[in-house]
Amino acid sequence: MIDFKNSTFIKMKQVDEKPLMNDIQPLLINGEQVIGAYKAMRDYCVFTNKRVISVNVQGVTGKKKDFTSLPYSKITAYSVETSGVLDMDSELEIYMSGMGKVSFEFTGHSDIIQIGQAISSFIL
């Protein structure tokens, strides 16, 4: 489970979701579609049209995984910070009702505005 007191995913970059689908597919409900996947070293998160699924890969072999579902319906507010000239990273902060804040950091090649638009289209 995400530590909601220290909940930061460090510098994820956009990846093809197809290699991650073996892990994610069993969790998806009817009509749920993946809209983007972002990966750090071993951990990753997948944005769908219903929620964010965060995956914490554990253990030496990486076979043990912790899946945390963050439904858009529980988002009370969110914030995006775009990359700049010297600071090439962007950030997303999601404030979840009854849970707290979750922060995601992305490399400069991620389209944070597209992520913000997608979240807005699902929560507004």
N, C-alpha and C positions, 0 to 999 in steps of 0.2 A: 504494500500500500504506500502511496505517496506520503511522505512526512510533510504535513500541511504547515508545520512551523518553519521548516527549512526546505521549501519545495521549489527547487530550481533545477531545470534540465539544462546542462551546459552545452552551448554551441552545437546545435543540431543542424544538419544540412539536409536538403530535400533529396530523397532517394526514390527509386522505383518501388512501388508497393508490392509488386508481384512476388519477390522473394519472401516477403513478410506474411503473405496471405495464408500460408499453412498454419501459422499461429493464430491469426486474426479471424479467419473465416468461421470457425465454430462459434465465435462470440457474436457474430452479426445476426440481427433479426431480419425478418422479411422486409424487403424494401430498403434496407440500409445499404448505402454505397460509400465506398472509400473515395474521398476527394483529394487526399494528399498524405504523404508519409515523410517523416523526418527522423533522422537517426544521429545519435551521438556515437560514442565508442561502441558500446554494446546495447545500451538502452535506446528505445525509440518511442515515438508516438504516432498514432494514425488519426487523422481527422476524417470523420464520416459526416453524412448529412444529418446525423442524430446526436453525435457526441465526439469527445476526444478519448481515445483509448491509449493510455500510457503503459508502456511495458518496461519493467525493471528486470533485466536479465541477471540471474544470480548464479553463484557457484562457479567452480573452476571450469566445468564443461559447458556451462551456459544452458543446460537443459531445463533448469528450474527457472520459471518466469513468474513474475507477479504482474497481473493485469489490473489496472485501475480504470474504471469507466467514469468519465466526467460528462454527464448529460448536459446539453445546451439548455435544457429547461431549468436547470439550477443556477445558471449564470445570472448574477445580478448586475454585474458591470465588467467591462474589460478595457484594457489599455494597450495600444500598440506604440512602439517607438521605432521609427525607421532608422536605417543606417545613414551615416554621414560621410564626410570626406575622409576624416582620420579614423573615426570609429565605424568600422565596416559591419559591425554586428547589429542585429535588430532584436527587439524583445516583445513578448506578448505576456501580459498579466491578466489572469482570469480570476475574478472574485466569485466564489461559489457560495450560494445560500447555505448556511449552516456548516460550512466546511472550512472556509478561509480562502487564502490566495494561493494560486499556483502560477509560477513564472517559467517561461520558456525563453531560451536564448537561441537565436538562429544566426548562421553565417550570413555574410553580406549577399550571398547569391539567392537567398530565400525571398520570396515575394510576400512580405509581411502585410502589405495592403490587401492582397488577395485573401489572405487568411482572415483579416479583419472584416472584409466584405462578406466572406462566407459565414462567419459567426453572426454578423448582423442579420443576414438573410434568414438565419434559423431562429434567432431569439427575438426579433422585432415583429 
